[in-house]
Amino acid sequence: MRTLGNVTIPCRGATRRPSASWRLGALCLLLGVAAGCGSGGGPGERTVTIQNKGSDTMVNVAQAWAEAYHEVKPDVAIEVSGGGSGPGMAALDNGMVDIANSSRDIKPDEISTAQKNTGKKPHPVIVGYDALAVYVHKDNPLKEITFEQLTGIFAEGGTLTRWSQLGVALPGGGDDTIVRVSRQSSSGTYEFFREHALGNKDFKLGSRDMNGSKEVVELVGNTLTAIGYSGMGYATPAVRMVPVVPPGGGPAVMPTVVTTLKKEYPIARSLLMATLGEPQGATKDYLDWILSPAGQKILEASGYVPVAAAKP
């Protein structure tokens, strides 16, 4: 006989064959594996991983949530990736992620695809609100903009191609051709802007289509003649957010937390996190934490509007 720790192992030639459970225990000791052998628990408990993909508008706050939650729950890892609301919902519909982030409503065909592939419907949870801001370079003197002007600049058939047509004289003179900065077509921001700012008209060709919200703002900040749209949480000192005149007329409204809450800013939207069916287990715990004061404080610090603030 020989001894390994507190386990006695029969030497070669012994007549008694160890049981399956005894062999598993000895193997765990030999390999030094604490997690995955036995019932778990304790410091060696296996880490739970939650896959979270989707909206580039939400990717910064999603990463901030993931990091903060891992501090609270070290045994839960949140893996966050962007790519847009469309790819996020496609991944959820195919059962490839636990949570899809979306800066637009879920489409009927996404619901039917999820049911066909997984037998479950996407279950959206509103985790915050955002104002979709219109950005220009910090030195652009544009005071306000109307929906008609936005359509004239961005939509197919629009005839606004120079800043002088909007009564704007850019500093330094020179070519004042408007550089349109947009998002790729898989983006929820792209779809929301087309629906709510352009009246569902298609975008005209020739825009600079960026992969992410941050990239839109960076390009506008580096281009005096540019105009673009992105979440208000991405504002930097290099750009200005332009007040927007509501469709029915009246004073132009600046995108802020207050004007979003009061539903005064005309291009505001909900931010969603969707699961397949009702969230369960670790995923439910994570979403509950996001909606808690701790999670909503991170959302507000990221430049968005908390859910609780919108409740009467």
N, C-alpha and C positions, 0 to 999 in steps of 0.2 A: 504494500500500500504506500502511496505518497500523498502529501497534503498540500493544497493550494489555498492559502488563507484559512478559512474555517471549513473548507470543503474537502472531504477525503475522496481521492480518486483511486479506484482499483488499478493495480499494475497489470501489465500485459499477462495474459494467461489466467486471470481471475475468472471464476465460473459465473458470477452474478452479473447480468446485463443491467446497466443503469436505466431508469425510466426516462421517458421523453422529457418530462418536466425537470428532472434532475439534470439532464444533459443541457437543457436550455439555460438553467441557472449557472452551470459551470462555464458554458460558452460566454455568457455575459461577463463573468469574472475574468476570464482569459482575455477577452477583447477590451475590457475596461469600458464597456458601453453601458451608460446609465439610462439614457433616453431610449425608449422603444422596447425595452425588455421589462416585462412585468406590467404593473398598473400605472406607472408614470408618477408624476407629482414631484414636488421638491425642486431644487435648483436645476436639475438635469432634465426637466420636463421639455418635451418637444415644442419648438416654436411654431405657432400658427401663422401662416402667411395669407394675407388678403390681397388679391390682385385688383387694382383700381386704375381704369384707363378712360380717356375721353377728352373732354373740352379743354382746349388750350387756354381759354379764358379762366378756367378754374384750376389750372395745373399748379400755379404758385401757392394758392391757399391749400390745395390738396396735399402738397408736399409739406407745408407747414403743419397741417393737421397730423400727417403721418409721423413726422418727427416728434411732435409733442405727445402723441398717443403712445408711441413706443417708450417714452420716458415714464408714462403712467403704467403701461402694460408691457414690460420688457419681453414677455413671452409671445407678443403679437407683433409681426412685422407687416407693414403696409407697403406694397410695391406700387409706386405711382408712375404712370406714363401718360403723355398727351397724345397728340395726333388729330384731335378734333372730335366733336360730338358724334359725327357719323361713324368713324372707325370705332369709337367707344361703344356705341350701341350695337354695331355689327359684332364686336367681340362678345358682348353680353348675349346677343341673340344666338350665338354659337356655343355658349357655355364656356367660353375661354377666360372670362374674368368674373369676379364676384360682384364688383360695382362698376357701373358706367356713369361717368360725369357728363352732363349735357347742359348747355346754355340755351336750349330751345326745348319746346315740347316734343314728346315722343310721337313719332309718326305712326299712322295706322299700319303701314306695311312692316314696320319694325315690330309691332305687336304681333302681327300674324306670323312673321318669320320666327320669332321667339317661341310661339306656341307650336309651330310645326317642328322646330328643331329640338326643343326641350320639354314641350308639354306645359310650359309655364308662361304667364304674361309678365312683361316688365312691370315692376312696382316702383313708381317714382316717389321720391321723398324730396320736398322743397327744403333746401338747407340754407338759403339766403336769397338776396335780390341784388341786381346790378343795374347800373345805368350805362347804356351803350353810348359812349361819348364820341363826338366829332372832333378830331384833332387837326390843328394846323401848327406850323412852325411858330416858335415863340415870338418871332419878329413880324409875323403876318398880322396886319391890323384889322382883319375881318372881325366885325363886332357881333354879328349874329348870322344865323342861316335859317332858311325856311325849307319845308319839305319839297316845295317846288324846285328850289335851287339844288337840293340834294339829288333830286331826280334828274335835273338837267345836267348835273356833273357826272353822276355814276350810271344812270340807266341807259339802256339801248335807245337810240334816237335822241338822246339829250344833246343840246346844242351849246352848253356852257363849256368852253374849252380854255378860256383865258380869265385870269383874275380881274382884268379890267372890265369884263362883262358883269362882274358883281360889284363894280365901283371900288375895287381895291387896287391901290397903288403900292406895290412892294418896294421896300427900301433898296436903293442901288440901281433901280431901273433894270434894263435888260429883258431877256425873254421871260414873259409871265405865263407861259403855257402851264396849265394845271396838271400836276402829276398826281394821278389817282392811285391811292394805296388801299388795297383790298385784302381779302383772305381767300384761301383756296376753297373750292366749292364743297368740300366735305366738312367745313367748319359750321358749327351751330351759329356763330356770330354772323357769318356770311348769310345764312338762311334767314336769320332774324332780321338783319338789316334790309335784305331784299323784300321781306314780307311787310315790315312795319315802317320802313323809311321810303322804300321805292314803290310801294303799292303792288308788290309781286311782279314788277317788271324785271326782265333780265338785265344783268350788268352788261354795259358796252365793253367791247374788246379793247385791249391796250392798257389795262391797269397793271400795277405791280402787285401780284398776288402772293402774300406772305404766308408762311407756314404757321406762325404763331402770333398771338396778341402783342407780345413784347416786341417782336420784329416790326410790326406795323408802326408802333410808336417810335421806335428807334429810327426807322427810315424817314418818317415825317420830321423828326427832330434834326435830322441831318440834311434835309432838303427844303430850302426856303419856299419853293413853289408847290409843295405837296399838301394833300389833304387825305385823311384816312379816318377809320372808325375802329374803336376797340373799347374794352371795358374800362371804366373810370379808375379802377385800381391800378392801372398801368401808367398813369400820368407821371411825367418827369419834368424837371425844370426846363428841358429843351423844347417842350411843346406847350400849346394852350388848348384848353377845352373850350369849344365855341358854344354859347347859348343857342338853343334851338327854339324856333317859334312853333307853338302847337299847330296842328292841322287846321283848327278852327280860328286861328288868329289869336291876337293878344300879345302880351309881353313875352319876349324870349326868356327861356328858362335854362339856368345852368344845371348840369348834372351834379347833384349832391345827395348825401344820405337823406336830408330833410325833404328835398323835392321828389325823391324817389318814393319815400314813405307816404307823402301826401298825394302821390300819383299826379304830380304836376309836370314832371319831366316826361316828355312824350315817347322816349325810346328806352323804357325800363323793362326789365324781364326777370323771370325767376331762374334760379340756379338749382339744378336737379341732380340727385344721385339715385340711380336706379339699380334694383336687384331683380333677380328672377324669382317672382313670387314674393311673399312677405319675407323680409330679412330674418334670418335665424342665427342663433349661436353667436360666434365671435363677430360676425358681420353686423348683427343687430346691436350688439354692445358698442361697436365702433360708431354706428350711425347715431345711437342714443347719446354718445359722448359728444359728437359733432353738434348736436342740437342742445347740449347742455351749456350753461354759462361759460365754461372754460373753452369749449369749441367755438361758440359764437363770438367770444372775445377775440379769438384768432382771426375769424372771418372779418370782423369789423376793423381790426388792425391792418388787414390786407386791402382795405378800401371798399368793402362791400357792406350791404345792409343786413343786419341780423334778422332772423325770422321773428323773434319775440317782439322786436320793435315795430313790426308791421301789424301786430295784433291789437285790436281795440282795447 
